[in-house]
Amino acid sequence: MARTGRLFLLAAACALAAGLFSLNWPGAKLASAPWFSEGQTVWIGTPRGQLKTRVYESSRRKEHPVLVVLVHGDIPDPRQGLYELAQAIAHVSQNVVAAGVLRPGYKDAQGDTSSGEMGYAIGDNYTPEVVDDIDTAIRGLKAKYHAGPVVLVGHSGGGAISADLIGRHPEDVSAVLLLACGCDPKEFMTRWVREHPVFPKNLSNPSLLPLDLAPNVSPSIHVRMVIGDRDDVVRLPASQAYARALEARGVDVKLAIAAGFSHNDIFRAPATRANLTELLTLEGARVDSSGPGHPSQ
């Protein structure tokens, strides 16, 4: 199969995420949404309660499929975009189980809420508890679907949590794609509070720092990072510093700067779909243009 055909399909899948995270879906429209009728909701128990995940399986899979886990950013109302992207990835892939994880304290379009604290959604809740809860979800999904390798995809704050996770639980993930990573949550929160007076001053920030955990990342993991050169939410130097720290550790890491892309449209960047295709292929999945489930259908 031509590489361009695979990348075109994954471009369509990734484009579903951009611009969808803040849509307000009324009940009737929600009930008819493909992601709502097709997927399976799986609740994972954690020490602090339960996390919601929405899971989609590719039409063809082996005994031990690749598990793709998506972690959304700090936007207070992620709605359905997280699940649509998981569904689209499953549709254009073989040997994949794709799951969107609703972060602790967040509420989705179905009205479901994951247990835990959301915080102020300004880089202040990438705590050990939150990271461990996401890892618990990964391990629970892996056991339920008898999955093999795990590909973790995190956007913005979800990218920071994903970076923390591969340092805190290096044995649980085989590959990770960090999109517009909030890799320096303390810098981000300090700047956000300064620029947005609505937030209280002198807030503490208990978030884990990806740089501090970089020495614990397994040298065998594949790490891909994509950030837009027009991103005015998170800063490029934080991603560069994290990539350098992983390089020093001997990790297979690549950082792509997507020209013309900003924070939330990074899903549409060619580098995003190319890197996701590469990681899926490396871990034993296949992204192709055959069979049903084209994301434009």
C-alpha positions in Angstrom: 0.0 0.0 0.0 1.3 3.4 -0.9 2.6 5.5 2.0 0.7 8.5 0.7 -2.6 6.7 0.9 -2.0 5.7 4.6 -1.0 9.2 5.5 -4.1 10.7 3.8 -6.4 8.6 5.8 -4.6 9.3 9.0 -4.8 13.0 8.1 -8.5 12.7 8.1 -8.5 10.9 11.4 -6.3 13.5 13.1 -8.4 16.4 11.6 -11.4 15.1 13.5 -9.8 16.2 16.8 -9.1 19.8 15.8 -11.9 22.1 16.6 -14.2 19.4 18.2 -13.2 19.5 21.8 -15.5 22.4 22.7 -18.7 21.5 20.8 -21.9 21.4 22.8 -23.9 18.4 21.7 -27.6 18.3 22.7 -29.0 14.9 23.7 -30.7 14.0 20.4 -27.6 14.7 18.4 -25.4 12.9 20.9 -27.5 9.8 20.6 -27.0 9.7 16.8 -23.3 10.4 16.9 -21.2 7.5 15.4 -18.7 7.6 18.3 -21.5 7.3 20.8 -23.3 4.3 19.1 -20.2 2.4 18.1 -17.7 2.5 21.0 -17.7 0.8 24.4 -17.5 2.7 27.6 -15.1 1.0 30.0 -14.7 2.3 33.6 -11.3 1.6 35.3 -11.1 1.4 39.0 -8.4 3.5 40.7 -7.5 4.2 44.4 -9.4 7.5 44.0 -12.5 6.1 42.2 -13.1 5.4 38.6 -11.8 6.7 35.3 -13.9 6.7 32.1 -12.5 5.4 28.9 -14.2 5.0 25.5 -12.8 2.1 23.5 -12.9 1.3 19.8 -11.5 -1.8 18.1 -10.2 -2.1 14.5 -12.1 -4.6 12.3 -9.1 -6.9 12.1 -6.8 -7.6 15.0 -4.5 -10.2 16.3 -4.5 -12.0 19.6 -2.4 -9.2 21.2 -3.3 -5.9 19.5 -1.6 -2.6 19.8 -3.3 -0.5 22.4 -3.5 3.3 21.6 -4.4 5.5 24.5 -5.2 9.1 24.0 -5.0 11.7 26.8 -6.6 15.1 26.3 -5.3 18.5 27.4 -6.4 20.9 30.1 -9.4 22.3 28.2 -12.2 22.1 30.9 -14.7 20.6 28.5 -13.2 18.0 26.2 -16.6 16.8 24.9 -16.5 14.2 22.1 -13.4 15.0 20.1 -11.2 12.7 22.2 -13.5 9.8 21.5 -13.9 10.6 17.8 -10.2 10.6 17.3 -9.9 7.2 19.0 -12.7 5.9 16.8 -11.0 7.2 13.6 -7.7 5.7 14.5 -9.4 2.3 15.0 -11.2 2.7 11.6 -8.1 3.3 9.6 -5.9 0.8 11.4 -5.6 -3.0 11.7 -4.6 -4.7 14.9 -5.5 -1.7 17.1 -7.6 -1.1 20.1 -7.9 2.7 20.6 -9.1 4.4 23.8 -9.8 7.9 24.9 -9.2 8.4 28.6 -11.2 11.1 30.4 -8.8 12.6 32.8 -9.5 12.8 36.6 -12.2 15.4 37.4 -13.2 16.0 33.8 -16.7 15.7 32.4 -17.6 14.6 28.8 -20.5 15.1 26.4 -22.3 12.1 27.9 -22.4 13.8 31.3 -19.9 11.3 32.7 -17.2 12.4 35.1 -14.0 10.7 36.0 -13.2 10.6 39.7 -10.5 13.0 41.0 -9.6 16.7 40.9 -9.4 18.7 37.7 -7.7 21.6 39.4 -7.6 25.0 37.6 -6.7 23.4 34.3 -3.6 25.6 34.0 -0.9 23.0 34.3 -1.5 22.5 38.0 -2.8 18.9 38.2 -0.1 16.7 36.6 0.3 15.2 40.1 1.6 11.7 41.0 -2.0 10.7 41.7 -3.2 11.8 38.3 -0.3 10.2 36.5 -0.8 7.0 38.4 -4.5 6.9 37.7 -3.8 7.2 33.9 -1.3 4.4 34.2 -3.9 2.3 36.0 -6.2 2.9 33.1 -3.6 1.8 30.7 -2.8 -1.4 32.6 -6.6 -2.1 33.0 -7.2 -1.7 29.3 -4.2 -3.8 28.4 -5.4 -6.6 30.6 -9.0 -6.4 29.3 -8.1 -6.5 25.6 -5.0 -8.7 26.0 -3.0 -6.0 24.3 0.7 -6.1 23.4 2.6 -2.8 22.9 1.1 0.5 24.1 1.2 3.7 22.1 0.4 6.7 24.3 -0.8 10.0 22.6 -1.0 13.1 24.7 -1.9 16.7 23.7 -0.9 19.8 25.7 -1.4 19.0 29.4 -2.1 15.4 28.3 1.3 15.5 26.7 2.9 16.6 30.0 1.1 13.8 31.8 2.2 11.3 29.2 5.8 12.5 29.5 5.6 12.1 33.3 4.1 8.7 32.9 6.9 7.2 30.8 9.3 8.5 33.5 7.3 7.2 36.4 6.1 3.9 34.9 8.6 3.3 32.1 7.7 -0.4 31.7 4.1 0.3 30.7 4.4 2.1 27.4 6.3 1.2 24.2 5.9 4.5 22.3 4.6 8.0 22.9 3.5 10.9 20.7 3.6 14.2 22.5 1.6 16.9 20.7 2.1 20.5 21.8 3.5 19.2 25.0 3.1 21.3 28.1 6.5 20.0 29.1 7.2 22.7 31.7 4.0 23.0 33.7 5.5 25.4 36.2 6.5 27.9 33.6 3.1 27.5 31.9 1.1 28.1 35.1 3.2 31.1 36.2 2.8 32.7 32.8 -0.9 31.9 32.6 -1.7 33.4 36.0 0.3 36.5 35.1 -1.5 37.0 31.8 -5.0 36.0 33.1 -5.9 37.9 36.3 -9.0 35.7 36.8 -6.8 33.1 38.4 -5.7 33.5 42.1 -2.2 34.6 42.7 0.4 32.5 44.6 -1.1 29.2 43.6 1.0 26.2 44.4 1.8 23.8 41.6 2.2 20.1 42.7 2.7 18.9 39.1 5.4 16.5 38.2 8.1 17.8 35.9 8.9 15.8 32.8 12.5 17.0 32.9 12.9 15.6 36.4 11.7 12.2 35.3 13.6 12.0 32.0 16.5 10.1 33.6 14.0 7.3 34.3 12.6 6.9 30.8 13.4 3.5 29.2 16.0 3.8 26.4 13.9 1.3 24.5 10.9 3.6 24.1 10.1 5.5 20.9 9.3 9.1 21.5 7.9 11.5 18.9 7.1 15.2 19.6 5.3 17.7 17.4 4.8 21.4 18.2 3.6 24.2 16.0 5.8 27.2 15.3 2.7 29.4 16.0 1.8 27.8 19.3 1.2 30.6 21.8 0.0 28.4 24.6 3.0 26.3 25.3 6.6 27.2 24.5 9.0 25.5 22.2 12.1 25.7 24.5 10.3 23.3 27.0 9.9 20.7 24.3 13.5 21.2 23.1 14.9 20.8 26.6 12.9 17.6 27.1 14.0 16.1 23.8 17.6 16.9 24.7 17.2 15.2 28.0 15.9 12.1 26.4 18.7 12.1 23.8 21.2 12.2 26.7 19.4 9.1 28.0 19.9 7.3 24.7 16.2 7.4 23.8 14.9 7.3 20.2 13.4 10.7 20.2 12.5 13.1 17.4 11.1 16.6 17.7 9.2 18.1 14.7 8.4 21.8 14.5 5.2 22.1 12.3 5.4 25.3 10.3 2.1 27.3 10.3 0.4 25.3 13.0 -0.8 26.5 16.4 -1.7 24.8 19.7 -5.1 23.2 18.9 -4.7 22.6 15.2 -1.5 20.6 15.7 -3.7 17.5 15.0 -3.9 18.6 11.4 -0.1 18.9 10.9 1.4 16.4 8.4 4.1 15.7 11.0 1.4 14.5 13.4 -0.1 11.9 11.1 3.4 10.8 9.8 4.7 10.3 13.3 1.6 8.5 14.5 1.7 6.2 11.4 5.4 5.5 12.2 4.8 4.6 15.8 1.8 2.4 15.0 3.8 0.6 12.4 6.8 0.1 14.6 4.6 -1.5 17.3 2.9 -3.9 15.0 -0.2 -2.2 13.7 -1.1 -1.2 10.2 -2.7 2.0 8.9 -4.3 1.5 5.5 -7.0 2.5 3.0 -8.8 -0.8 2.6 -12.0 -1.9 4.1 -14.9 0.0 5.8 -14.5 2.8 8.3 -12.9 5.5 6.3 -13.2 8.5 8.7 -14.9 10.6 6.0 -17.8 8.1 5.7 
